[in-house]
């Protein structure tokens, strides 16, 4: 998918609708693979370009906005889990729960 995006950017340009679709698909694949932090910048770029090329009310721009919001929530959840894990690991004296 990364190769496809690079090729489309080179041949069609970064604003072509097919390139926008490829960028969105790559970002979605990153998020599905558990890497939303990598998806967010692609989706931010994609949304900005969709709005410029297609308009901010075009269905593809709306879908891009939705995908970005979803990826940001996923990235925040990953960050929160990471913070919680590192806090717990940093304090070995913290008692474990026995509910």
Phi and psi restraints in degrees (range 20) as a CNS / XPLOR table:
assign (resid 1 and name C) (resid 2 and name N)
       (resid 2 and name CA) (resid 2 and name C) 1.0 -62.6 20.0 2
assign (resid 2 and name N) (resid 2 and name CA)
       (resid 2 and name C) (resid 3 and name N) 1.0 -39.8 20.0 2
assign (resid 2 and name C) (resid 3 and name N)
       (resid 3 and name CA) (resid 3 and name C) 1.0 -65.7 20.0 2
assign (resid 3 and name N) (resid 3 and name CA)
       (resid 3 and name C) (resid 4 and name N) 1.0 -41.5 20.0 2
assign (resid 3 and name C) (resid 4 and name N)
       (resid 4 and name CA) (resid 4 and name C) 1.0 -61.2 20.0 2
assign (resid 4 and name N) (resid 4 and name CA)
       (resid 4 and name C) (resid 5 and name N) 1.0 -45.3 20.0 2
assign (resid 4 and name C) (resid 5 and name N)
       (resid 5 and name CA) (resid 5 and name C) 1.0 -61.5 20.0 2
assign (resid 5 and name N) (resid 5 and name CA)
       (resid 5 and name C) (resid 6 and name N) 1.0 -46.4 20.0 2
assign (resid 5 and name C) (resid 6 and name N)
       (resid 6 and name CA) (resid 6 and name C) 1.0 -60.2 20.0 2
assign (resid 6 and name N) (resid 6 and name CA)
       (resid 6 and name C) (resid 7 and name N) 1.0 -42.0 20.0 2
assign (resid 6 and name C) (resid 7 and name N)
       (resid 7 and name CA) (resid 7 and name C) 1.0 -66.4 20.0 2
assign (resid 7 and name N) (resid 7 and name CA)
       (resid 7 and name C) (resid 8 and name N) 1.0 -42.2 20.0 2
assign (resid 7 and name C) (resid 8 and name N)
       (resid 8 and name CA) (resid 8 and name C) 1.0 -66.2 20.0 2
assign (resid 8 and name N) (resid 8 and name CA)
       (resid 8 and name C) (resid 9 and name N) 1.0 -39.2 20.0 2
assign (resid 8 and name C) (resid 9 and name N)
       (resid 9 and name CA) (resid 9 and name C) 1.0 -61.6 20.0 2
assign (resid 9 and name N) (resid 9 and name CA)
       (resid 9 and name C) (resid 10 and name N) 1.0 -40.6 20.0 2
assign (resid 9 and name C) (resid 10 and name N)
       (resid 10 and name CA) (resid 10 and name C) 1.0 -69.6 20.0 2
assign (resid 10 and name N) (resid 10 and name CA)
       (resid 10 and name C) (resid 11 and name N) 1.0 -44.5 20.0 2
assign (resid 10 and name C) (resid 11 and name N)
       (resid 11 and name CA) (resid 11 and name C) 1.0 -84.5 20.0 2
assign (resid 11 and name N) (resid 11 and name CA)
       (resid 11 and name C) (resid 12 and name N) 1.0 -44.4 20.0 2
assign (resid 11 and name C) (resid 12 and name N)
       (resid 12 and name CA) (resid 12 and name C) 1.0 -99.5 20.0 2
assign (resid 12 and name N) (resid 12 and name CA)
       (resid 12 and name C) (resid 13 and name N) 1.0 -21.8 20.0 2
assign (resid 12 and name C) (resid 13 and name N)
       (resid 13 and name CA) (resid 13 and name C) 1.0 98.3 20.0 2
assign (resid 13 and name N) (resid 13 and name CA)
       (resid 13 and name C) (resid 14 and name N) 1.0 161.1 20.0 2
assign (resid 13 and name C) (resid 14 and name N)
       (resid 14 and name CA) (resid 14 and name C) 1.0 -78.0 20.0 2
assign (resid 14 and name N) (resid 14 and name CA)
       (resid 14 and name C) (resid 15 and name N) 1.0 -9.7 20.0 2
assign (resid 14 and name C) (resid 15 and name N)
       (resid 15 and name CA) (resid 15 and name C) 1.0 -104.0 20.0 2
assign (resid 15 and name N) (resid 15 and name CA)
       (resid 15 and name C) (resid 16 and name N) 1.0 -3.2 20.0 2
assign (resid 15 and name C) (resid 16 and name N)
       (resid 16 and name CA) (resid 16 and name C) 1.0 -66.1 20.0 2
assign (resid 16 and name N) (resid 16 and name CA)
       (resid 16 and name C) (resid 17 and name N) 1.0 141.1 20.0 2
assign (resid 16 and name C) (resid 17 and name N)
       (resid 17 and name CA) (resid 17 and name C) 1.0 -54.7 20.0 2
assign (resid 17 and name N) (resid 17 and name CA)
       (resid 17 and name C) (resid 18 and name N) 1.0 -36.5 20.0 2
assign (resid 17 and name C) (resid 18 and name N)
       (resid 18 and name CA) (resid 18 and name C) 1.0 -68.0 20.0 2
assign (resid 18 and name N) (resid 18 and name CA)
       (resid 18 and name C) (resid 19 and name N) 1.0 -34.9 20.0 2
assign (resid 18 and name C) (resid 19 and name N)
       (resid 19 and name CA) (resid 19 and name C) 1.0 -68.0 20.0 2
assign (resid 19 and name N) (resid 19 and name CA)
       (resid 19 and name C) (resid 20 and name N) 1.0 -41.4 20.0 2
assign (resid 19 and name C) (resid 20 and name N)
       (resid 20 and name CA) (resid 20 and name C) 1.0 -60.1 20.0 2
assign (resid 20 and name N) (resid 20 and name CA)
       (resid 20 and name C) (resid 21 and name N) 1.0 -41.7 20.0 2
assign (resid 20 and name C) (resid 21 and name N)
       (resid 21 and name CA) (resid 21 and name C) 1.0 -64.0 20.0 2
assign (resid 21 and name N) (resid 21 and name CA)
       (resid 21 and name C) (resid 22 and name N) 1.0 -43.1 20.0 2
assign (resid 21 and name C) (resid 22 and name N)
       (resid 22 and name CA) (resid 22 and name C) 1.0 -63.5 20.0 2
assign (resid 22 and name N) (resid 22 and name CA)
       (resid 22 and name C) (resid 23 and name N) 1.0 -41.4 20.0 2
assign (resid 22 and name C) (resid 23 and name N)
       (resid 23 and name CA) (resid 23 and name C) 1.0 -63.9 20.0 2
assign (resid 23 and name N) (resid 23 and name CA)
       (resid 23 and name C) (resid 24 and name N) 1.0 -43.5 20.0 2
assign (resid 23 and name C) (resid 24 and name N)
       (resid 24 and name CA) (resid 24 and name C) 1.0 -61.6 20.0 2
assign (resid 24 and name N) (resid 24 and name CA)
       (resid 24 and name C) (resid 25 and name N) 1.0 -43.8 20.0 2
assign (resid 24 and name C) (resid 25 and name N)
       (resid 25 and name CA) (resid 25 and name C) 1.0 -64.6 20.0 2
assign (resid 25 and name N) (resid 25 and name CA)
       (resid 25 and name C) (resid 26 and name N) 1.0 -39.9 20.0 2
assign (resid 25 and name C) (resid 26 and name N)
       (resid 26 and name CA) (resid 26 and name C) 1.0 -64.5 20.0 2
assign (resid 26 and name N) (resid 26 and name CA)
       (resid 26 and name C) (resid 27 and name N) 1.0 -44.9 20.0 2
assign (resid 26 and name C) (resid 27 and name N)
       (resid 27 and name CA) (resid 27 and name C) 1.0 -61.8 20.0 2
assign (resid 27 and name N) (resid 27 and name CA)
       (resid 27 and name C) (resid 28 and name N) 1.0 -41.7 20.0 2
assign (resid 27 and name C) (resid 28 and name N)
       (resid 28 and name CA) (resid 28 and name C) 1.0 -63.8 20.0 2
assign (resid 28 and name N) (resid 28 and name CA)
       (resid 28 and name C) (resid 29 and name N) 1.0 -37.8 20.0 2
assign (resid 28 and name C) (resid 29 and name N)
       (resid 29 and name CA) (resid 29 and name C) 1.0 -64.9 20.0 2
assign (resid 29 and name N) (resid 29 and name CA)
       (resid 29 and name C) (resid 30 and name N) 1.0 -41.6 20.0 2
assign (resid 29 and name C) (resid 30 and name N)
       (resid 30 and name CA) (resid 30 and name C) 1.0 -59.3 20.0 2
assign (resid 30 and name N) (resid 30 and name CA)
       (resid 30 and name C) (resid 31 and name N) 1.0 -46.0 20.0 2
assign (resid 30 and name C) (resid 31 and name N)
       (resid 31 and name CA) (resid 31 and name C) 1.0 -64.6 20.0 2
assign (resid 31 and name N) (resid 31 and name CA)
       (resid 31 and name C) (resid 32 and name N) 1.0 -43.5 20.0 2
assign (resid 31 and name C) (resid 32 and name N)
       (resid 32 and name CA) (resid 32 and name C) 1.0 -62.3 20.0 2
assign (resid 32 and name N) (resid 32 and name CA)
       (resid 32 and name C) (resid 33 and name N) 1.0 -29.3 20.0 2
assign (resid 32 and name C) (resid 33 and name N)
       (resid 33 and name CA) (resid 33 and name C) 1.0 -83.2 20.0 2
assign (resid 33 and name N) (resid 33 and name CA)
       (resid 33 and name C) (resid 34 and name N) 1.0 4.0 20.0 2
assign (resid 33 and name C) (resid 34 and name N)
       (resid 34 and name CA) (resid 34 and name C) 1.0 88.7 20.0 2
assign (resid 34 and name N) (resid 34 and name CA)
       (resid 34 and name C) (resid 35 and name N) 1.0 19.9 20.0 2
assign (resid 34 and name C) (resid 35 and name N)
       (resid 35 and name CA) (resid 35 and name C) 1.0 -125.0 20.0 2
assign (resid 35 and name N) (resid 35 and name CA)
       (resid 35 and name C) (resid 36 and name N) 1.0 63.1 20.0 2
assign (resid 35 and name C) (resid 36 and name N)
       (resid 36 and name CA) (resid 36 and name C) 1.0 -65.5 20.0 2
assign (resid 36 and name N) (resid 36 and name CA)
       (resid 36 and name C) (resid 37 and name N) 1.0 -24.6 20.0 2
assign (resid 36 and name C) (resid 37 and name N)
       (resid 37 and name CA) (resid 37 and name C) 1.0 -62.3 20.0 2
assign (resid 37 and name N) (resid 37 and name CA)
       (resid 37 and name C) (resid 38 and name N) 1.0 -30.9 20.0 2
assign (resid 37 and name C) (resid 38 and name N)
       (resid 38 and name CA) (resid 38 and name C) 1.0 -80.8 20.0 2
assign (resid 38 and name N) (resid 38 and name CA)
       (resid 38 and name C) (resid 39 and name N) 1.0 -26.6 20.0 2
assign (resid 38 and name C) (resid 39 and name N)
       (resid 39 and name CA) (resid 39 and name C) 1.0 -75.0 20.0 2
assign (resid 39 and name N) (resid 39 and name CA)
       (resid 39 and name C) (resid 40 and name N) 1.0 -36.9 20.0 2
assign (resid 39 and name C) (resid 40 and name N)
       (resid 40 and name CA) (resid 40 and name C) 1.0 -56.7 20.0 2
assign (resid 40 and name N) (resid 40 and name CA)
       (resid 40 and name C) (resid 41 and name N) 1.0 -50.6 20.0 2
assign (resid 40 and name C) (resid 41 and name N)
       (resid 41 and name CA) (resid 41 and name C) 1.0 -61.4 20.0 2
assign (resid 41 and name N) (resid 41 and name CA)
       (resid 41 and name C) (resid 42 and name N) 1.0 -36.9 20.0 2
assign (resid 41 and name C) (resid 42 and name N)
       (resid 42 and name CA) (resid 42 and name C) 1.0 -64.2 20.0 2
assign (resid 42 and name N) (resid 42 and name CA)
       (resid 42 and name C) (resid 43 and name N) 1.0 -42.6 20.0 2
assign (resid 42 and name C) (resid 43 and name N)
       (resid 43 and name CA) (resid 43 and name C) 1.0 -69.8 20.0 2
assign (resid 43 and name N) (resid 43 and name CA)
       (resid 43 and name C) (resid 44 and name N) 1.0 -33.7 20.0 2
assign (resid 43 and name C) (resid 44 and name N)
       (resid 44 and name CA) (resid 44 and name C) 1.0 -62.9 20.0 2
assign (resid 44 and name N) (resid 44 and name CA)
       (resid 44 and name C) (resid 45 and name N) 1.0 -45.9 20.0 2
assign (resid 44 and name C) (resid 45 and name N)
       (resid 45 and name CA) (resid 45 and name C) 1.0 -62.1 20.0 2
assign (resid 45 and name N) (resid 45 and name CA)
       (resid 45 and name C) (resid 46 and name N) 1.0 -45.4 20.0 2
assign (resid 45 and name C) (resid 46 and name N)
       (resid 46 and name CA) (resid 46 and name C) 1.0 -62.8 20.0 2
assign (resid 46 and name N) (resid 46 and name CA)
       (resid 46 and name C) (resid 47 and name N) 1.0 -43.1 20.0 2
assign (resid 46 and name C) (resid 47 and name N)
       (resid 47 and name CA) (resid 47 and name C) 1.0 -62.1 20.0 2
assign (resid 47 and name N) (resid 47 and name CA)
       (resid 47 and name C) (resid 48 and name N) 1.0 -46.5 20.0 2
assign (resid 47 and name C) (resid 48 and name N)
       (resid 48 and name CA) (resid 48 and name C) 1.0 -58.8 20.0 2
assign (resid 48 and name N) (resid 48 and name CA)
       (resid 48 and name C) (resid 49 and name N) 1.0 -43.5 20.0 2
assign (resid 48 and name C) (resid 49 and name N)
       (resid 49 and name CA) (resid 49 and name C) 1.0 -70.6 20.0 2
assign (resid 49 and name N) (resid 49 and name CA)
       (resid 49 and name C) (resid 50 and name N) 1.0 -39.4 20.0 2
assign (resid 49 and name C) (resid 50 and name N)
       (resid 50 and name CA) (resid 50 and name C) 1.0 -58.8 20.0 2
assign (resid 50 and name N) (resid 50 and name CA)
       (resid 50 and name C) (resid 51 and name N) 1.0 -44.8 20.0 2
assign (resid 50 and name C) (resid 51 and name N)
       (resid 51 and name CA) (resid 51 and name C) 1.0 -63.8 20.0 2
assign (resid 51 and name N) (resid 51 and name CA)
       (resid 51 and name C) (resid 52 and name N) 1.0 -39.3 20.0 2
assign (resid 51 and name C) (resid 52 and name N)
       (resid 52 and name CA) (resid 52 and name C) 1.0 -67.3 20.0 2
assign (resid 52 and name N) (resid 52 and name CA)
       (resid 52 and name C) (resid 53 and name N) 1.0 -43.9 20.0 2
assign (resid 52 and name C) (resid 53 and name N)
       (resid 53 and name CA) (resid 53 and name C) 1.0 -82.2 20.0 2
assign (resid 53 and name N) (resid 53 and name CA)
       (resid 53 and name C) (resid 54 and name N) 1.0 -44.1 20.0 2
assign (resid 53 and name C) (resid 54 and name N)
       (resid 54 and name CA) (resid 54 and name C) 1.0 -106.2 20.0 2
assign (resid 54 and name N) (resid 54 and name CA)
       (resid 54 and name C) (resid 55 and name N) 1.0 -18.0 20.0 2
assign (resid 54 and name C) (resid 55 and name N)
       (resid 55 and name CA) (resid 55 and name C) 1.0 99.6 20.0 2
assign (resid 55 and name N) (resid 55 and name CA)
       (resid 55 and name C) (resid 56 and name N) 1.0 153.0 20.0 2
assign (resid 55 and name C) (resid 56 and name N)
       (resid 56 and name CA) (resid 56 and name C) 1.0 -77.3 20.0 2
assign (resid 56 and name N) (resid 56 and name CA)
       (resid 56 and name C) (resid 57 and name N) 1.0 -7.7 20.0 2
assign (resid 56 and name C) (resid 57 and name N)
       (resid 57 and name CA) (resid 57 and name C) 1.0 -107.7 20.0 2
assign (resid 57 and name N) (resid 57 and name CA)
       (resid 57 and name C) (resid 58 and name N) 1.0 2.7 20.0 2
assign (resid 57 and name C) (resid 58 and name N)
       (resid 58 and name CA) (resid 58 and name C) 1.0 -65.2 20.0 2
assign (resid 58 and name N) (resid 58 and name CA)
       (resid 58 and name C) (resid 59 and name N) 1.0 144.0 20.0 2
assign (resid 58 and name C) (resid 59 and name N)
       (resid 59 and name CA) (resid 59 and name C) 1.0 -54.2 20.0 2
assign (resid 59 and name N) (resid 59 and name CA)
       (resid 59 and name C) (resid 60 and name N) 1.0 -36.1 20.0 2
assign (resid 59 and name C) (resid 60 and name N)
       (resid 60 and name CA) (resid 60 and name C) 1.0 -69.2 20.0 2
assign (resid 60 and name N) (resid 60 and name CA)
       (resid 60 and name C) (resid 61 and name N) 1.0 -36.0 20.0 2
assign (resid 60 and name C) (resid 61 and name N)
       (resid 61 and name CA) (resid 61 and name C) 1.0 -68.0 20.0 2
assign (resid 61 and name N) (resid 61 and name CA)
       (resid 61 and name C) (resid 62 and name N) 1.0 -40.4 20.0 2
assign (resid 61 and name C) (resid 62 and name N)
       (resid 62 and name CA) (resid 62 and name C) 1.0 -63.9 20.0 2
assign (resid 62 and name N) (resid 62 and name CA)
       (resid 62 and name C) (resid 63 and name N) 1.0 -41.9 20.0 2
assign (resid 62 and name C) (resid 63 and name N)
       (resid 63 and name CA) (resid 63 and name C) 1.0 -65.1 20.0 2
assign (resid 63 and name N) (resid 63 and name CA)
       (resid 63 and name C) (resid 64 and name N) 1.0 -39.6 20.0 2
assign (resid 63 and name C) (resid 64 and name N)
       (resid 64 and name CA) (resid 64 and name C) 1.0 -63.0 20.0 2
assign (resid 64 and name N) (resid 64 and name CA)
       (resid 64 and name C) (resid 65 and name N) 1.0 -41.7 20.0 2
assign (resid 64 and name C) (resid 65 and name N)
       (resid 65 and name CA) (resid 65 and name C) 1.0 -62.7 20.0 2
assign (resid 65 and name N) (resid 65 and name CA)
       (resid 65 and name C) (resid 66 and name N) 1.0 -42.7 20.0 2
assign (resid 65 and name C) (resid 66 and name N)
       (resid 66 and name CA) (resid 66 and name C) 1.0 -64.2 20.0 2
assign (resid 66 and name N) (resid 66 and name CA)
       (resid 66 and name C) (resid 67 and name N) 1.0 -44.5 20.0 2
assign (resid 66 and name C) (resid 67 and name N)
       (resid 67 and name CA) (resid 67 and name C) 1.0 -62.3 20.0 2
assign (resid 67 and name N) (resid 67 and name CA)
       (resid 67 and name C) (resid 68 and name N) 1.0 -39.7 20.0 2
assign (resid 67 and name C) (resid 68 and name N)
       (resid 68 and name CA) (resid 68 and name C) 1.0 -64.5 20.0 2
assign (resid 68 and name N) (resid 68 and name CA)
       (resid 68 and name C) (resid 69 and name N) 1.0 -45.1 20.0 2
assign (resid 68 and name C) (resid 69 and name N)
       (resid 69 and name CA) (resid 69 and name C) 1.0 -60.5 20.0 2
assign (resid 69 and name N) (resid 69 and name CA)
       (resid 69 and name C) (resid 70 and name N) 1.0 -42.5 20.0 2
assign (resid 69 and name C) (resid 70 and name N)
       (resid 70 and name CA) (resid 70 and name C) 1.0 -63.5 20.0 2
assign (resid 70 and name N) (resid 70 and name CA)
       (resid 70 and name C) (resid 71 and name N) 1.0 -44.9 20.0 2
assign (resid 70 and name C) (resid 71 and name N)
       (resid 71 and name CA) (resid 71 and name C) 1.0 -65.6 20.0 2
assign (resid 71 and name N) (resid 71 and name CA)
       (resid 71 and name C) (resid 72 and name N) 1.0 -38.1 20.0 2
assign (resid 71 and name C) (resid 72 and name N)
       (resid 72 and name CA) (resid 72 and name C) 1.0 -63.9 20.0 2
assign (resid 72 and name N) (resid 72 and name CA)
       (resid 72 and name C) (resid 73 and name N) 1.0 -41.9 20.0 2
assign (resid 72 and name C) (resid 73 and name N)
       (resid 73 and name CA) (resid 73 and name C) 1.0 -62.8 20.0 2
assign (resid 73 and name N) (resid 73 and name CA)
       (resid 73 and name C) (resid 74 and name N) 1.0 -41.8 20.0 2
assign (resid 73 and name C) (resid 74 and name N)
       (resid 74 and name CA) (resid 74 and name C) 1.0 -64.7 20.0 2
assign (resid 74 and name N) (resid 74 and name CA)
       (resid 74 and name C) (resid 75 and name N) 1.0 -40.8 20.0 2
assign (resid 74 and name C) (resid 75 and name N)
       (resid 75 and name CA) (resid 75 and name C) 1.0 -65.4 20.0 2
assign (resid 75 and name N) (resid 75 and name CA)
       (resid 75 and name C) (resid 76 and name N) 1.0 -39.5 20.0 2
assign (resid 75 and name C) (resid 76 and name N)
       (resid 76 and name CA) (resid 76 and name C) 1.0 -63.8 20.0 2
assign (resid 76 and name N) (resid 76 and name CA)
       (resid 76 and name C) (resid 77 and name N) 1.0 -39.5 20.0 2
assign (resid 76 and name C) (resid 77 and name N)
       (resid 77 and name CA) (resid 77 and name C) 1.0 -64.9 20.0 2
assign (resid 77 and name N) (resid 77 and name CA)
       (resid 77 and name C) (resid 78 and name N) 1.0 -41.2 20.0 2
assign (resid 77 and name C) (resid 78 and name N)
       (resid 78 and name CA) (resid 78 and name C) 1.0 -62.7 20.0 2
assign (resid 78 and name N) (resid 78 and name CA)
       (resid 78 and name C) (resid 79 and name N) 1.0 -44.7 20.0 2
assign (resid 78 and name C) (resid 79 and name N)
       (resid 79 and name CA) (resid 79 and name C) 1.0 -62.5 20.0 2
assign (resid 79 and name N) (resid 79 and name CA)
       (resid 79 and name C) (resid 80 and name N) 1.0 -42.2 20.0 2
assign (resid 79 and name C) (resid 80 and name N)
       (resid 80 and name CA) (resid 80 and name C) 1.0 -64.5 20.0 2
assign (resid 80 and name N) (resid 80 and name CA)
       (resid 80 and name C) (resid 81 and name N) 1.0 -44.0 20.0 2
assign (resid 80 and name C) (resid 81 and name N)
       (resid 81 and name CA) (resid 81 and name C) 1.0 -62.1 20.0 2
assign (resid 81 and name N) (resid 81 and name CA)
       (resid 81 and name C) (resid 82 and name N) 1.0 -39.8 20.0 2
assign (resid 81 and name C) (resid 82 and name N)
       (resid 82 and name CA) (resid 82 and name C) 1.0 -64.4 20.0 2
assign (resid 82 and name N) (resid 82 and name CA)
       (resid 82 and name C) (resid 83 and name N) 1.0 -42.9 20.0 2
assign (resid 82 and name C) (resid 83 and name N)
       (resid 83 and name CA) (resid 83 and name C) 1.0 -64.6 20.0 2
assign (resid 83 and name N) (resid 83 and name CA)
       (resid 83 and name C) (resid 84 and name N) 1.0 -43.9 20.0 2
assign (resid 83 and name C) (resid 84 and name N)
       (resid 84 and name CA) (resid 84 and name C) 1.0 -63.5 20.0 2
assign (resid 84 and name N) (resid 84 and name CA)
       (resid 84 and name C) (resid 85 and name N) 1.0 -41.0 20.0 2
assign (resid 84 and name C) (resid 85 and name N)
       (resid 85 and name CA) (resid 85 and name C) 1.0 -66.3 20.0 2
assign (resid 85 and name N) (resid 85 and name CA)
       (resid 85 and name C) (resid 86 and name N) 1.0 -44.7 20.0 2
assign (resid 85 and name C) (resid 86 and name N)
       (resid 86 and name CA) (resid 86 and name C) 1.0 -68.3 20.0 2
assign (resid 86 and name N) (resid 86 and name CA)
       (resid 86 and name C) (resid 87 and name N) 1.0 -33.4 20.0 2
assign (resid 86 and name C) (resid 87 and name N)
       (resid 87 and name CA) (resid 87 and name C) 1.0 -66.6 20.0 2
assign (resid 87 and name N) (resid 87 and name CA)
       (resid 87 and name C) (resid 88 and name N) 1.0 -43.4 20.0 2
assign (resid 87 and name C) (resid 88 and name N)
       (resid 88 and name CA) (resid 88 and name C) 1.0 -66.1 20.0 2
assign (resid 88 and name N) (resid 88 and name CA)
       (resid 88 and name C) (resid 89 and name N) 1.0 -42.0 20.0 2
assign (resid 88 and name C) (resid 89 and name N)
       (resid 89 and name CA) (resid 89 and name C) 1.0 -68.8 20.0 2
assign (resid 89 and name N) (resid 89 and name CA)
       (resid 89 and name C) (resid 90 and name N) 1.0 -30.4 20.0 2
assign (resid 89 and name C) (resid 90 and name N)
       (resid 90 and name CA) (resid 90 and name C) 1.0 -75.2 20.0 2
assign (resid 90 and name N) (resid 90 and name CA)
       (resid 90 and name C) (resid 91 and name N) 1.0 -18.6 20.0 2
assign (resid 90 and name C) (resid 91 and name N)
       (resid 91 and name CA) (resid 91 and name C) 1.0 -120.0 20.0 2
assign (resid 91 and name N) (resid 91 and name CA)
       (resid 91 and name C) (resid 92 and name N) 1.0 80.3 20.0 2
assign (resid 91 and name C) (resid 92 and name N)
       (resid 92 and name CA) (resid 92 and name C) 1.0 -67.0 20.0 2
assign (resid 92 and name N) (resid 92 and name CA)
       (resid 92 and name C) (resid 93 and name N) 1.0 -14.8 20.0 2
assign (resid 92 and name C) (resid 93 and name N)
       (resid 93 and name CA) (resid 93 and name C) 1.0 -80.7 20.0 2
assign (resid 93 and name N) (resid 93 and name CA)
       (resid 93 and name C) (resid 94 and name N) 1.0 -10.0 20.0 2
assign (resid 93 and name C) (resid 94 and name N)
       (resid 94 and name CA) (resid 94 and name C) 1.0 -63.7 20.0 2
assign (resid 94 and name N) (resid 94 and name CA)
       (resid 94 and name C) (resid 95 and name N) 1.0 124.5 20.0 2
assign (resid 94 and name C) (resid 95 and name N)
       (resid 95 and name CA) (resid 95 and name C) 1.0 -67.9 20.0 2
assign (resid 95 and name N) (resid 95 and name CA)
       (resid 95 and name C) (resid 96 and name N) 1.0 147.3 20.0 2
assign (resid 95 and name C) (resid 96 and name N)
       (resid 96 and name CA) (resid 96 and name C) 1.0 -85.7 20.0 2
assign (resid 96 and name N) (resid 96 and name CA)
       (resid 96 and name C) (resid 97 and name N) 1.0 152.1 20.0 2
assign (resid 96 and name C) (resid 97 and name N)
       (resid 97 and name CA) (resid 97 and name C) 1.0 -79.8 20.0 2
assign (resid 97 and name N) (resid 97 and name CA)
       (resid 97 and name C) (resid 98 and name N) 1.0 143.9 20.0 2
assign (resid 97 and name C) (resid 98 and name N)
       (resid 98 and name CA) (resid 98 and name C) 1.0 -133.7 20.0 2
assign (resid 98 and name N) (resid 98 and name CA)
       (resid 98 and name C) (resid 99 and name N) 1.0 62.1 20.0 2
